Amino acid sequence: MKEKEYIVNYKEIRLPHKFYADFVVFDKIILEVKAVSGIADEFVAMAINYLKVSENKLALITNFGELKLNYKRIVY
């Protein structure tokens, strides 16, 4: 598997910036995988941006960098 690329359109103009989600499960759930000390607000903001561009409704941020698996569910 590889990252899923999303093209960003703003007011019917294609922007040069693209978003890359780690995984998209069942074509509707964005899965971001991290291995850091904690789930930072910037990861949440990034997942919300992915949801906006993809028009999906659910994102999961999973973090394997802590003592136990940590995750955050984001519904947009």
N, C-alpha and C positions, 0 to 999 in steps of 0.2 A: 504494500500500500504506500501511497505517498500523499503529500499535502493536497488539499483541495483549494484551487485558485478561484477567487471571486473578483470580478471586475467591478469597479466602483463607478456608478453613474450619479451625477448631480444635476438636477434640472435639465435632463435629457442630454447632458454632455458627459462623455466618457472621460474620466480622470486618469492621469498616468499612473496613479497609485493603485496597487492591487492588495487584497488581503489573502492570506494563506492560512486556512484552518488545518489543524493537525489531522483530524479525521472527521468524516461525515458518516454517521451510522444510519442505515435504512433511508438514506436521502432526506432525513429530516432532523437529526440530532447532531449538533456540533460537539465534538469531543476534543478538548484540549488537554494534553498530557504534560505535566510539569514534574520537576524533581528539584524543588527549592525548599527553603526553610519555612515558607508559609505562602498562602494564596493572597497575593497583593491586590490592591484596588485596581491597578493597571491591567491585571489579567481579566478582571471582571469587565472593565471598560472595553477591552479588546474583544471579549466574547460578545458583548452587546453589539459592538460594531459588526461583527461577523453575522449576528442574527439579523440586523437591519439589512445588510447587503444581500444575504442569502434568502431572506423572507421566511426563514425557519422560525420556530417558536421556542425551541428548547436547546440549551447548551449546558454541558457538564464540564467543569474544570476539575481534573483529578490531579492530586499531588502525591507523589511517592517519596518526596524528600524529607518527610517527617517520620517520627517513630512509628506511626501507623498511618494507613491510607487516609487521606483527607480529601473531601470533594465539596464542590459548591454547585448547586443546581440553579440555573438562571432561566426564567421564563420571560419572554418578551412579547 
